[in-house]
Amino acid sequence: MKLVLPFDDVGADLASAGGKGASLARMARAGLPVPGGFHISTGAYRAFVAGFRDELDPADPERVAGVFARHAVPEEIAAEVREAYAALGEDVPVAVRSSATAEDLPDMSFAGQQDSYLNVRGDALLEAVKRCWASLWNARAIAYRDQHGVPHDDVALAVVVQELVDAEASGIMFTADPITGDRDTTVINASWGLGEAVVGGHVTPDTFTITHGAVTRATTAEKTVMTVRTPTGTGDRPVPDELRRAPVLTHREAVELAALGARVRELYGVPMDVEWARHDGAYAILQARPITGLRRTEEWNDSLKGDYLWTAGNFGEAIPDVMTPITWSFVRLFIHEAMSASATPGLDMVGNIGGRFYMNLSPMYSVIKALRLKSLSGTMEDVFGRIPPGLDVPTVKLLRWEVVKQSVPTAIRVRLRARKNLKGMRPFLATARQRCEDLRAAIDATTSAAELAELYEREIRPHAVTAWRMLEAGGRQGGTSLLLTRSKLRKMMGDVDAEAMLTGVTAAGDLASMGLVVGLSQLARGEISREEFARLYGHRGPHEFEVSIPRPGEDPAWIDAQLTGLLTGTEELLARQERAGEAAWDRFARRYPGKQAGMRERVRRWGAVVRDRERTRSEAVRAFWVLRAFVVRAGRLTGHGDDVFHLHLEELLDLLRGNASALERVPVRRATYELYAALPPYPALIVGRFDPVRWAADPDRRSDLYHARGAGVPVSDTVTGFPGAPGVVEGVARVLACPEDGDRLKPGEILVTTLTNVGWTPMFPRAAAVVTDLGAPLSHASIVARELGIPAVVGTGNATMRLHDGDRIRVDGERGTVEVLTSGG
C-alpha cells in the first residue's frame, strides 16, 4: 500500500484513506469544489505502529498517548509527507484531519471521535499527523468502538491533509431535514469564521430551510463567537458588533449552497451531512458523510413561531405527556372553551413543543406592559410559577388603546357567559357523571362509522364543550378571593395556623383532588367495590388528558399497583389536620375576639369556591374519558385500531365519513410521537426557538430553563420555591421521574419530582414532604399537601437538578426552602 496518495487518487478508498478521506477523494474526482491536499494512508499508520503495537492497550488510553509521543515518524514516511506538502506551495496552511476506517459509514458515525488540527504549517505537520494517529486510541474513540462492537485491531487511521480555507463564513448543511426526515428540504447552519465554532456548538448559527429551490424559513441568530486563524493555530474570538446580528447568507446565496448540496446528495444517493466554507464568495466542501439515524418525522414545534417565553407550569401539570395528534386536537378545543378570556388576537396562547403542552406567557406579559399593570406580574407568578432572576420576558409591542379596545368586549362576553354557566353549574355537576356513563354506553352501541361521527357531533362534542365551559365558570367564581383570603389569614395568624384553618374542605364536601386516595382507601377497606371505584374515580389518573392511555377505571393492573403501595392512615392524616385546624381556630378566637364568626363564613365561602373549581375540573377530565371511548370505538369500527390516535380530529371525522386519505400520514406521525416520547421531559421554561432533539443530546442541558440566545441566567445553587404547605421535616430524598416509579417511594421519604398531578396523589400519604420543580400556591402538590398536613415546597425550578436520590434534606414548607444535610452519593 502506498504511504501517501494524491487527493483524487482512485486508490483512496475506505481501506486506504479511511471514511473521511475516501469521501473527499470521491467528491474531488466528481469535480466538486474540494480544497486540494493529499492522504497519508492507513499503510503509513500501520508501518508507524508496527514496532510498538503490543503496547497499545485500550484499557489505558493515557499510557498509549505517551507511547505515541515517544516514537518519531520513520524517515521513509516523513520524506513522502514533506514532498506532498511542498507540492501544495510554500508554507501553505493546512487542516490535518483524522480519517478512520470505521468512520462516516451509513449505519454509524465515528465523527468527532478522533482529532483534527487546523492552520498547521511547515515542520508542525508531522507532529500533527502523529497526534492524529494517537487519537485513534483516545478514551472516547475506544468507548465508541466498544459500544458498537468494532474490534480495536480491525481499525486503522489515515490522515487527510487539506489546504485550509480562510473562511469568512462556514457551517453545516443537511441535504434532508434532520428532524423531520423530509428529503425535499435542505437545512443550512451558517456562522462567521471557520466551522469549528458551529461544529463544536460554541455559537448559535443562522438557520436556513430551503425547499424546492426557495428559502421557506430563515432565522438570524446573535452570533457571539467565531473561530479564526491565529499564529499558532486557531482560536475563538468575539464576533464584531456589526456582524453579530447580520445574516451570514443572503437568500440567493443559501439557495446556491443548497444546489451544491444537492450535487453531493446525487453523488452518494443518500441524504448527506456536509461541512462547507466560503471564501471570497466561493464555496468549498470540507467533508461530507451520510446522515445517520435519519427518519421521516414531522416537526411539532410551536417555539419556532417567534421569540416568546413558554412555560410548562399550570396546565403542564395536568398534561405532562407527549401528546398524540388526536389528544392535541382535543386539548386545543379544551383550551378554546376553558380559557377563552386569555386569547390575544394574532398570538398563540398555547403551543405544542415537541409534542408537549406549553403556555405562551409573552402575550400576557405584553398586555400587562401595554396597560402598565405591573402589579399583575405577581399574580401571574402565583398561577404560572416564578420567573428566574435575570430573565427578561420577551414581549411584543401592543398599543394600549388597541388592548383596551379588544379586551373590554372579550371580558364582557366571558363574564356574561360565566355568569350564565354558574347558574347551571350545580345541576350540571349533579348529572355529569351519569351523563358520561350514558355517552360511553351509546358509543359502545354504535354499529357503523357514520353513526359514530353523527353521535360525536350531536352529543359527545356538546357535552365536552359544556363541561369545559363550566370549568371556566368555576375558575372565575370568587375572583381573587382565593389568594386574598389566604393572604389575609397569613398576616393575622402566620402560615402554619392559616393553612390549618383553610384545610378540611374534603370533610365538608369531597375535594376532587383527594378523590383517588380516598377512594383507594375505601376500596382497600371493602367499603366500595371495584365497580364503584371505577365509576366514581376511574377517570382520574396520571395521564388523564392523553386519550391513547387507558383510564384507571379501565385498568385493573393500575388499581392493583396502587393498592399494593397504599399506606393506610389517610383518614388519620385528614383527621390530624382537622384537629390542627380547630386548635388554630381557638387561637384565632382568643387573639381576635368577636371576629371568628365572620372569618369562618369567609373561609366557608373560600372552601366552596375551591370545591367547585375542583369538581368542575374533575368533570372536565371525565369528558376526556368519553372522548377516549369515542376514539377507541372509531378504531374498531374502521378497522384501523390505534392508528386513529395519530390523526387529528377533523381527519378522524373524515375517516368515519369515508375519507381515509389521512391514514397515509400515520407512519410519519407515529415515528414523530415515538421520537419525542423517547426524549427526557423538556425544560420548565423555554425562551425562543427550541430544538428538543438537539437539547436532549447536550450532556450539559438544563431542565429548568432553555434560552435560545444563551442569556446568562445562572442555575441557582440553592433550592427555593413557593411555600406550598407549611411545616419542617427532615428525611431521605426520593427523586422520581414519573408516577409509574412510585413504588420506589418508601414511607417517611421525601418525594422530589418535576411536577405532580392527581395521579400522584396516592403517594402523598407515604411522603414526609413534597418538593417539585414546577408549581405555584394553587398547584396540585400545594393543595393536596395542605389537606394532608404534609410540608411542601413547589416551583423551585431546579429541585431535580440539585437533589439526588438518597440525599438527606430538610424541607421548610413555611419559608419555601430545601437544604441538603448530607449527600446520598
C-alpha positions in Angstrom: 0.0 0.0 0.0 1.2 3.5 -0.9 2.2 5.7 2.1 0.9 9.0 0.5 -1.9 9.3 -2.1 -2.9 12.3 -4.2 -6.2 13.7 -3.1 -8.3 12.4 -6.1 -6.4 9.1 -6.4 -8.8 6.3 -7.4 -7.0 4.1 -4.8 -8.1 6.4 -2.0 -10.8 4.1 -0.7 -12.1 3.2 2.7 -9.3 0.7 3.5 -6.5 3.1 2.5 -7.8 6.6 3.1 -10.5 6.0 5.8 -14.1 7.2 5.7 -13.4 10.9 5.5 -10.5 10.6 3.0 -12.5 8.2 0.7 -15.4 10.6 0.7 -13.3 13.6 -0.1 -11.5 11.7 -2.9 -14.8 10.7 -4.4 -16.1 14.3 -4.4 -12.8 15.6 -5.8 -13.0 13.1 -8.7 -16.6 14.2 -9.3 -15.5 17.9 -9.8 -17.0 19.2 -6.6 -15.2 22.2 -5.0 -13.0 20.3 -2.5 -9.8 22.1 -1.4 -6.6 20.4 -2.6 -4.4 18.1 -0.5 -3.3 14.6 0.0 -3.9 11.4 2.0 -1.4 9.8 4.4 -2.7 6.2 4.1 -3.5 3.6 6.7 -0.4 1.8 5.5 1.7 4.6 6.9 -0.1 4.3 10.2 0.5 0.6 10.4 4.1 1.0 9.5 4.5 3.5 12.2 2.9 1.4 15.0 4.4 -1.9 13.9 7.2 -1.6 16.3 5.1 -0.9 19.4 1.7 -2.4 18.6 1.8 -4.7 21.7 1.9 -1.5 23.9 -1.4 -0.2 22.6 -3.7 -1.2 25.5 -7.3 0.0 25.1 -7.7 -0.2 28.9 -5.1 2.5 29.4 -5.6 5.4 26.9 -3.3 7.8 28.8 -0.3 5.4 28.6 -1.0 4.8 24.9 -0.7 8.6 24.3 2.7 8.6 25.9 3.8 5.6 23.7 2.9 7.6 20.6 4.7 10.7 21.9 8.0 8.8 22.5 8.3 7.5 18.9 9.4 9.5 15.9 7.8 9.2 12.5 10.0 7.0 10.4 12.1 8.9 7.8 10.6 7.0 4.9 7.1 8.2 5.8 8.3 11.7 6.8 10.0 12.2 3.5 7.0 11.4 1.4 4.8 13.6 3.6 7.2 16.6 3.2 7.3 16.1 -0.5 3.5 16.1 -0.8 3.2 19.1 1.4 5.8 21.1 -0.6 3.8 20.4 -3.8 0.9 22.4 -2.3 3.0 25.6 -2.2 5.4 27.4 0.2 4.4 27.2 3.8 0.7 26.6 3.0 -1.6 26.5 6.0 -3.4 23.1 6.1 -6.1 21.3 8.0 -4.9 17.9 9.3 -7.8 15.6 9.9 -8.1 12.0 11.2 -9.8 9.5 8.9 -10.6 6.1 10.4 -11.6 3.0 8.5 -14.7 2.8 10.7 -15.9 6.3 10.0 -18.6 8.1 8.1 -20.4 4.9 7.4 -24.1 4.9 6.5 -25.1 2.9 9.7 -22.9 4.7 12.2 -20.9 7.8 12.6 -17.5 8.0 14.3 -17.3 11.7 13.5 -15.5 13.6 16.3 -14.0 10.5 17.9 -10.6 11.3 16.6 -8.7 14.6 16.5 -8.2 17.2 13.8 -5.9 20.3 13.7 -6.3 23.5 11.8 -3.9 26.1 10.5 -0.9 23.8 10.6 2.3 24.9 8.8 5.7 23.6 7.9 7.6 21.4 10.4 4.4 21.2 12.7 2.8 19.0 10.1 4.5 15.7 11.1 3.7 16.3 14.8 0.0 16.9 13.9 0.0 13.7 11.9 1.4 11.7 14.8 -1.2 13.3 17.2 -4.0 12.3 14.8 -2.7 8.7 14.8 -2.6 8.7 18.6 -6.2 9.9 18.8 -7.4 6.5 17.4 -6.7 5.3 20.9 -8.2 8.1 23.0 -10.8 7.2 25.6 -13.8 8.4 23.6 -12.8 6.6 20.4 -12.2 3.4 22.4 -15.5 3.7 24.2 -17.4 4.3 20.9 -15.8 1.2 19.3 -16.7 -0.9 22.3 -20.3 0.4 22.2 -20.6 -0.5 18.5 -18.7 -3.8 18.7 -15.9 -2.7 16.4 -12.7 -4.7 17.3 -9.7 -2.4 18.0 -7.4 -4.4 15.9 -9.6 -4.0 12.9 -9.4 -0.2 12.8 -6.6 1.8 11.3 -6.2 5.6 10.7 -5.4 7.6 7.7 -4.8 11.3 7.8 -6.2 13.9 5.4 -4.0 16.9 4.8 -6.1 19.6 3.1 -5.5 23.2 2.2 -7.1 25.4 4.9 -9.8 27.6 3.5 -9.5 31.0 5.2 -13.3 31.1 5.6 -15.2 34.3 6.2 -18.2 32.1 6.7 -18.8 28.4 7.2 -21.2 25.8 8.7 -23.1 22.6 8.2 -25.6 21.6 5.6 -28.1 18.8 5.8 -29.5 17.7 2.5 -32.6 16.3 4.2 -34.3 17.8 7.3 -32.5 16.0 10.2 -35.6 16.4 12.4 -38.5 15.6 10.0 -36.5 13.5 7.6 -38.0 15.4 4.7 -35.9 14.6 1.6 -37.2 17.7 -0.2 -35.8 20.0 2.3 -32.2 21.3 2.9 -31.2 22.8 6.2 -28.2 25.1 6.4 -26.5 26.3 9.6 -24.2 29.3 9.0 -21.8 31.4 11.1 -18.9 33.7 10.7 -15.3 32.4 10.5 -14.1 28.8 10.4 -16.5 26.0 11.0 -15.3 24.8 14.4 -17.5 27.2 16.3 -20.6 25.6 14.7 -19.4 22.0 14.8 -18.4 22.4 18.4 -21.7 24.1 19.4 -19.9 27.2 20.6 -22.2 29.5 18.7 -25.9 29.6 17.8 -25.8 29.8 13.9 -28.2 31.3 11.4 -30.5 28.6 10.0 -31.9 28.5 6.5 -34.5 26.0 5.3 -34.7 25.5 1.6 -37.5 23.6 -0.1 -37.8 23.2 -3.9 -35.3 25.9 -4.6 -36.6 28.6 -2.3 -35.9 29.7 1.3 -39.0 28.8 3.3 -37.7 29.7 6.7 -34.7 31.8 7.8 -33.6 32.5 11.3 -30.8 35.1 12.1 -29.2 34.3 15.4 -27.0 36.5 17.6 -23.6 35.1 16.8 -21.2 35.9 19.6 -18.2 33.8 18.8 -16.2 32.9 15.7 -13.2 30.6 15.1 -10.3 32.3 13.3 -6.7 31.6 12.3 -4.0 32.6 14.8 -0.2 32.5 14.6 -0.2 29.1 16.5 -3.4 27.5 15.1 -6.9 28.7 15.6 -8.9 30.3 18.4 -12.3 31.7 19.3 -12.8 35.5 19.0 -15.8 37.7 19.6 -17.8 38.5 16.5 -17.6 42.2 15.6 -20.7 44.1 16.6 -21.7 44.9 13.1 -21.8 41.2 12.2 -23.4 39.7 15.3 -27.0 40.1 14.1 -26.3 40.3 10.4 -27.3 37.3 8.3 -24.4 35.3 7.1 -26.0 34.4 3.8 -28.5 36.1 1.6 -31.4 34.0 0.4 -29.8 33.8 -3.0 -26.5 32.5 -1.5 -28.4 30.0 0.6 -30.2 28.6 -2.4 -26.9 28.4 -4.3 -25.3 26.5 -1.5 -28.3 24.1 -1.3 -27.9 23.4 -5.0 -24.3 22.4 -4.3 -25.6 20.2 -1.5 -28.0 18.6 -4.0 -25.0 17.6 -6.2 -23.3 15.9 -3.2 -26.5 14.1 -2.4 -26.9 12.9 -6.0 -23.3 11.7 -6.0 -23.9 9.5 -3.0 -27.6 8.7 -3.5 -28.4 9.3 0.2 -29.0 12.4 2.4 -25.7 13.9 3.4 -24.3 16.0 6.3 -21.9 18.4 4.6 -19.4 20.8 6.2 -18.8 23.8 4.0 -16.9 27.1 3.9 -16.9 30.3 1.8 -14.0 32.5 0.9 -14.2 35.4 -1.5 -17.7 34.4 -2.4 -16.7 30.9 -3.5 -18.0 27.8 -1.7 -15.8 24.8 -0.7 -16.8 21.4 0.6 -14.7 20.4 3.5 -16.2 16.9 4.2 -19.5 15.0 3.8 -20.9 12.0 5.5 -24.3 10.2 5.3 -26.8 11.5 7.9 -27.1 8.6 10.4 -30.3 7.6 12.1 -32.4 9.7 9.7 -36.1 9.0 9.9 -39.2 10.6 8.4 -40.9 12.6 11.0 -43.0 15.7 11.3 -42.0 18.7 13.3 -44.3 19.6 16.2 -42.7 22.8 17.4 -44.6 26.0 18.1 -41.5 27.5 19.6 -40.3 28.2 16.1 -43.1 30.8 15.7 -41.2 33.6 17.4 -39.2 34.9 20.4 -41.6 34.0 23.2 -41.5 32.7 26.8 -43.1 29.3 27.1 -44.0 27.6 30.4 -44.9 24.0 31.3 -46.4 25.2 34.6 -50.0 25.3 35.5 -51.8 23.2 32.8 -48.5 21.4 32.2 -49.2 19.6 35.5 -52.3 18.1 34.1 -50.9 17.3 30.7 -47.3 16.1 31.4 -47.0 13.6 28.5 -46.0 13.9 24.8 -49.5 14.1 23.2 -50.7 12.0 20.3 -52.2 14.1 17.5 -55.8 13.3 18.4 -55.1 14.4 22.0 -53.6 17.6 20.9 -56.8 18.3 18.8 -58.9 17.8 21.9 -56.6 19.9 24.1 -56.8 22.8 21.7 -60.6 22.6 21.8 -60.5 22.4 25.6 -58.3 25.5 25.8 -60.5 27.4 23.4 -63.5 26.7 25.6 -62.0 26.7 29.1 -59.6 29.7 28.7 -61.3 31.9 26.1 -60.7 35.1 28.1 -56.9 34.7 27.7 -56.8 34.9 23.9 -54.8 37.7 22.4 -55.5 38.3 18.7 -52.6 37.3 16.5 -50.7 35.4 19.2 -50.9 31.8 20.2 -51.6 31.4 23.9 -50.8 27.7 23.9 -48.4 25.6 21.9 -47.1 22.1 21.1 -43.4 21.9 21.6 -42.0 18.5 20.7 -45.4 17.0 21.5 -45.6 18.6 25.0 -48.1 21.2 26.1 -46.7 24.7 26.8 -48.4 28.0 27.5 -47.1 31.2 25.9 -46.6 33.9 28.6 -45.3 36.6 26.3 -48.8 37.7 25.2 -50.0 38.1 28.8 -46.9 40.0 29.9 -47.2 42.1 26.8 -50.8 43.1 27.8 -49.6 43.9 31.3 -46.8 46.1 29.9 -49.2 47.8 27.5 -51.7 48.5 30.3 -49.0 49.4 32.8 -50.3 46.9 35.3 -47.1 45.8 36.9 -48.9 44.6 40.0 -50.4 41.7 38.0 -46.9 40.2 37.5 -47.1 38.8 41.0 -50.5 37.3 40.3 -49.0 35.7 37.1 -46.3 34.1 39.1 -48.8 32.8 41.7 -50.6 31.0 38.8 -47.8 30.0 36.4 -44.7 30.0 38.7 -41.8 32.3 39.2 -39.6 33.8 36.5 -35.9 33.3 37.4 -34.0 36.4 38.4 -32.2 37.9 35.4 -34.6 36.6 32.8 -36.3 39.3 30.8 -39.6 38.1 29.4 -39.8 38.6 25.6 -42.8 40.8 24.8 -44.4 42.1 21.7 -45.4 45.7 21.1 -49.1 46.3 21.8 -50.7 49.7 21.8 -52.6 50.5 24.9 -55.8 51.6 23.1 -55.8 48.5 20.9 -55.6 46.3 24.0 -58.4 48.1 25.7 -60.5 48.0 22.5 -60.0 44.3 22.1 -60.1 43.2 25.7 -63.2 45.0 27.0 -65.7 43.3 24.7 -64.0 39.9 25.4 -64.1 40.5 29.1 -67.8 41.4 29.0 -68.6 38.4 26.8 -66.7 36.0 29.0 -68.2 37.5 32.2 -71.8 37.1 30.8 -71.1 33.5 29.7 -69.5 32.6 33.1 -72.5 34.1 34.9 -74.9 32.1 32.8 -72.9 28.9 33.3 -72.6 29.4 37.0 -76.4 29.3 37.3 -76.4 25.9 35.6 -73.2 24.6 37.3 -74.8 22.7 40.2 -77.4 21.0 38.0 -74.6 20.1 35.6 -72.4 18.7 38.4 -75.3 16.7 39.7 -75.8 14.9 36.4 -72.4 14.9 34.7 -71.2 11.6 35.9 -74.3 9.7 34.8 -74.3 11.6 31.5 -70.7 10.5 30.8 -71.7 6.9 31.6 -74.6 7.1 29.2 -72.5 8.6 26.5 -69.9 5.8 26.8 -72.7 3.2 26.6 -74.1 5.0 23.5 -70.6 4.9 21.9 -70.3 1.2 22.5 -73.7 0.6 21.0 -72.8 2.3 17.6 -72.6 -0.2 14.7 -71.2 2.0 11.9 -68.6 4.6 11.5 -71.1 7.2 10.1 -73.3 6.6 13.1 -70.4 7.3 15.5 -69.5 10.5 13.6 -73.1 11.7 13.9 -73.1 10.9 17.6 -70.0 12.9 18.2 -71.4 16.0 16.6 -74.8 15.6 18.2 -74.0 14.6 21.8 -70.3 14.0 22.5 -68.8 17.3 21.5 -71.6 19.4 23.0 -71.2 17.6 26.4 -67.4 18.1 26.4 -67.8 21.8 25.4 -70.3 22.3 28.3 -68.0 20.6 30.8 -65.1 22.8 29.8 -67.2 26.0 29.9 -68.3 25.0 33.4 -64.6 24.7 34.3 -64.1 28.2 33.0 -67.0 29.5 35.1 -65.8 27.7 38.2 -62.4 29.1 37.8 -63.8 32.6 37.6 -66.0 32.1 40.6 -64.8 34.1 43.6 -62.3 36.1 41.5 -59.1 36.8 43.6 -60.8 35.7 46.8 -58.7 32.5 46.9 -55.4 34.4 47.1 -56.8 37.3 49.2 -58.3 35.1 51.9 -55.1 33.1 52.3 -53.0 36.3 52.3 -55.2 37.9 55.0 -55.2 34.8 57.3 -51.4 34.5 57.0 -51.0 38.1 58.0 -53.3 37.6 61.0 -52.1 34.1 62.2 -48.9 33.1 60.4 -48.5 30.5 57.7 -48.9 27.3 59.8 -52.2 28.3 61.5 -53.5 29.9 58.4 -53.1 26.8 56.3 -54.6 24.7 59.1 -57.6 26.9 59.2 -58.1 26.7 55.4 -57.8 22.9 55.2 -60.5 20.4 55.8 -62.5 21.1 52.7 -62.6 17.4 52.0 -64.6 16.8 55.1 -67.0 19.5 54.1 -67.6 18.3 50.6 -65.1 15.9 48.9 -62.2 17.8 47.4 -61.8 16.2 43.9 -58.0 16.2 44.0 -58.2 13.9 47.0 -60.7 11.5 45.4 -58.3 8.9 44.2 -56.5 8.4 47.5 -59.8 8.5 49.5 -61.4 6.1 47.0 -58.5 3.7 47.1 -58.6 3.7 50.9 -62.3 2.9 50.8 -61.7 0.1 48.3 -58.9 -1.3 50.4 -61.3 -1.5 53.4 -64.0 -3.1 51.4 -66.4 -0.1 51.8 -66.8 0.2 48.0 -66.5 -2.3 45.1 -64.1 -2.0 42.2 -67.0 -1.1 40.0 -68.0 1.7 42.3 -64.4 2.9 42.5 -64.2 2.9 38.7 -67.5 4.8 38.4 -66.6 7.4 41.0 -62.9 7.9 40.5 -61.8 5.9 37.4 -61.5 8.9 35.1 -58.7 10.5 37.2 -55.1 9.4 36.9 -51.5 10.5 35.9 -52.3 10.6 32.2 -55.9 11.7 32.3 -55.8 14.0 29.2 -53.9 11.6 26.9 -56.7 9.7 25.2 -54.4 6.9 23.9 -53.8 5.7 27.5 -56.4 3.7 29.4 -58.0 5.4 32.4 -57.6 3.8 35.9 -61.2 2.7 35.6 -60.3 0.6 32.6 -57.0 -0.8 34.0 -57.3 -3.3 36.9 -53.4 -3.6 37.0 -53.2 0.1 37.8 -55.6 -0.3 40.7 -53.8 -3.3 41.9 -50.4 -1.5 41.9 -51.9 1.4 43.9 -53.5 -0.9 46.4 -50.1 -2.6 46.9 -48.3 0.6 47.7 -51.2 2.2 49.6 -50.3 3.3 53.1 -53.3 3.0 55.4 -53.9 6.0 57.5 -55.1 8.6 55.0 -58.1 9.3 57.2 -55.8 9.7 60.2 -53.8 12.3 58.3 -57.0 14.2 57.4 -58.3 13.9 61.0 -55.0 15.2 62.4 -55.2 18.2 60.1 -58.8 18.8 61.1 -57.7 18.8 64.8 -54.9 21.2 63.9 -57.4 23.4 62.2 -59.7 23.6 65.2 -56.8 24.4 67.5 -55.8 27.2 65.2 -59.4 28.5 65.2 -59.3 28.5 69.0 -56.1 30.6 68.9 -57.8 32.9 66.4 -60.8 33.4 68.7 -58.6 34.3 71.6 -56.5 36.7 69.5 -59.4 38.4 67.7 -62.5 38.3 69.9 -65.7 38.7 68.0 -64.2 38.1 64.6 -64.3 34.3 64.5 -67.8 34.0 63.0 -67.1 36.5 60.2 -63.8 34.8 59.3 -65.4 31.3 59.5 -68.0 32.4 57.0 -65.3 33.9 54.7 -63.4 30.6 54.9 -66.5 28.6 54.3 -67.1 30.6 51.0 -63.4 30.1 50.2 -63.8 26.4 50.7 -66.9 26.3 48.5 -65.1 28.0 45.7 -62.2 25.6 46.0 -64.5 22.6 45.9 -66.4 24.0 42.9 -63.2 24.5 41.0 -62.0 21.0 41.8 -65.4 19.4 40.9 -65.7 21.2 37.6 -62.1 20.2 36.8 -62.9 16.6 37.6 -65.9 16.6 35.3 -63.9 18.3 32.5 -61.4 15.4 32.8 -64.3 12.9 32.9 -65.3 14.3 29.5 -61.9 13.2 28.2 -62.8 9.6 29.1 -65.8 9.9 26.9 -63.5 11.2 24.1 -61.2 8.3 24.6 -64.1 5.9 24.3 -65.1 7.7 21.1 -61.6 7.3 19.5 -61.2 3.7 20.6 -64.6 2.9 19.0 -63.6 4.7 15.9 -60.5 2.5 15.6 -62.6 -0.6 16.0 -65.4 0.4 13.6 -63.0 1.5 10.8 -60.6 -1.5 11.4 -57.6 0.9 11.9 -57.1 0.3 15.6 -54.6 2.5 17.4 -53.6 4.2 14.1 -56.5 6.6 14.8 -54.6 8.1 17.7 -52.2 9.6 15.2 -54.9 11.5 13.3 -56.1 15.0 14.1 -59.8 15.4 15.0 -61.0 16.6 11.6 -59.0 13.8 9.9 -60.7 11.2 12.2 -64.1 12.6 11.4 -63.3 12.4 7.7 -62.3 8.8 8.1 -65.6 8.0 9.9 -67.4 9.6 6.9 -65.4 7.5 4.4 -62.4 9.6 3.5 -59.3 7.6 4.5 -56.7 9.8 2.8 -55.1 11.0 6.1 -54.1 7.4 7.0 -51.1 7.8 4.8 -49.7 10.2 7.3 -49.9 7.8 10.2 -46.5 6.1 9.9 -44.7 9.5 9.9 -46.9 10.7 12.9 -46.2 7.5 14.8 -42.5 7.9 14.2 -42.7 11.5 15.3 -44.6 10.6 18.5 -42.1 7.8 19.3 -39.1 10.2 18.7 -40.4 12.8 21.1 -41.7 10.4 23.7 -38.2 8.9 23.9 -36.7 12.2 25.0 -36.5 13.4 28.6 -39.1 16.0 29.7 -38.1 19.4 28.3 -37.2 22.5 30.4 -39.9 24.1 32.5 -39.3 27.4 30.8 -38.3 27.9 27.1 -37.3 31.2 25.7 -37.1 31.4 21.9 -36.7 28.7 19.3 -36.0 25.3 20.9 -34.8 22.0 19.3 -35.9 19.1 21.5 -33.6 16.6 19.9 -30.5 18.8 20.0 -31.3 19.8 23.6 -31.6 16.2 24.7 -28.3 15.3 23.1 -26.5 18.0 25.1 -24.9 16.5 28.2 -24.9 19.9 29.9 -28.6 20.6 29.2 -30.7 22.3 31.9 -34.1 21.0 32.9 -35.2 24.3 34.4 -34.6 26.8 31.6 -33.6 26.9 27.9 -32.8 30.3 26.4 -32.2 30.3 22.6 -29.9 33.3 23.0 -27.8 31.7 25.7 -28.7 34.5 28.1 -26.8 34.3 31.3 -29.4 33.1 33.8 -27.4 31.0 36.2 -28.7 27.8 37.8 -29.3 28.6 41.4 -27.1 26.8 43.9 -29.9 26.8 46.4 -33.3 25.1 46.2 -36.0 27.6 47.0 -39.6 27.9 45.8 -43.1 28.8 46.8 -44.2 27.8 50.3 -46.6 25.1 49.2 -47.7 23.7 52.6 -46.2 24.7 56.0 -44.1 22.5 58.3 -40.4 21.5 58.6 -39.3 17.9 58.1 -36.0 16.1 57.6 -35.7 12.9 55.6 -34.3 11.0 52.7 -35.0 12.4 49.2 -36.5 10.1 46.6 -36.3 11.6 43.2 -38.9 10.2 40.8 -39.2 10.8 37.1 -42.8 9.6 36.7 -45.7 8.2 38.8 -45.0 4.7 37.5 -41.9 4.8 39.7 -44.0 5.4 42.8 -43.2 2.1 44.3 -39.7 3.4 45.0 -41.0 5.9 47.5 -40.9 4.4 51.0 -42.9 5.6 53.9 -41.3 8.7 55.5 -39.2 9.6 52.5 -39.4 13.0 50.8 -41.0 13.0 47.3 -38.9 15.1 44.8 -40.1 15.4 41.2 -40.7 17.7 38.4 -44.4 18.1 38.9 -47.4 16.2 40.3 -51.0 15.8 39.2 -53.9 13.9 40.6 -52.3 10.6 39.5 -49.6 11.2 42.1 -52.0 11.6 45.0 -51.9 8.0 46.2 -48.2 8.5 47.0 -48.7 11.6 49.2 -49.7 9.7 52.4 -46.4 7.9 52.2 -44.3 11.1 51.8 -42.9 13.0 54.7 -42.8 16.1 52.4 -43.1 17.0 48.7 -40.7 19.1 46.6 -41.4 20.0 42.9 -39.7 21.8 40.1 -43.0 23.2 38.8 -45.9 24.6 40.7 -47.4 27.6 42.5 -49.7 28.1 45.5 -52.7 26.7 43.7 -50.9 23.8 42.1 -51.9 20.2 42.8 -49.0 19.5 45.1 -49.8 22.5 47.2 -53.5 21.8 47.5 -53.1 18.1 48.4 -50.1 18.6 50.7 -52.1 21.2 52.7 -55.1 19.0 53.1 -52.9 16.2 54.4 -50.7 18.4 56.6 -47.5 17.5 54.6 -44.8 20.2 54.2 -44.3 21.1 50.5 -42.1 23.4 48.6 -43.2 23.9 44.9 -42.0 25.7 41.9 -38.3 25.5 42.8 -37.2 25.2 39.2 -34.1 23.2 40.0 -35.0 20.6 42.6 -34.5 17.6 40.4 -31.2 19.1 39.2 -29.8 19.8 42.6 -31.2 17.0 44.8 -30.2 13.4 44.3 -31.7 10.0 45.4 -30.6 9.3 48.9 -29.7 12.8 49.9 -30.8 13.7 53.4 -32.6 17.0 53.2 -34.6 19.5 55.3 -37.8 20.8 53.8 -39.2 24.1 55.2 -42.6 24.5 53.7 -43.2 27.8 55.5 -40.1 29.5 54.1 -40.1 27.6 50.8 -36.5 26.3 51.2 -34.8 22.9 50.9 -31.4 22.3 52.4 -29.1 19.3 51.7 -27.9 17.9 55.0 -25.8 15.0 53.8 -25.2 13.7 50.3 -26.6 10.3 49.4 -23.8 9.7 46.9 
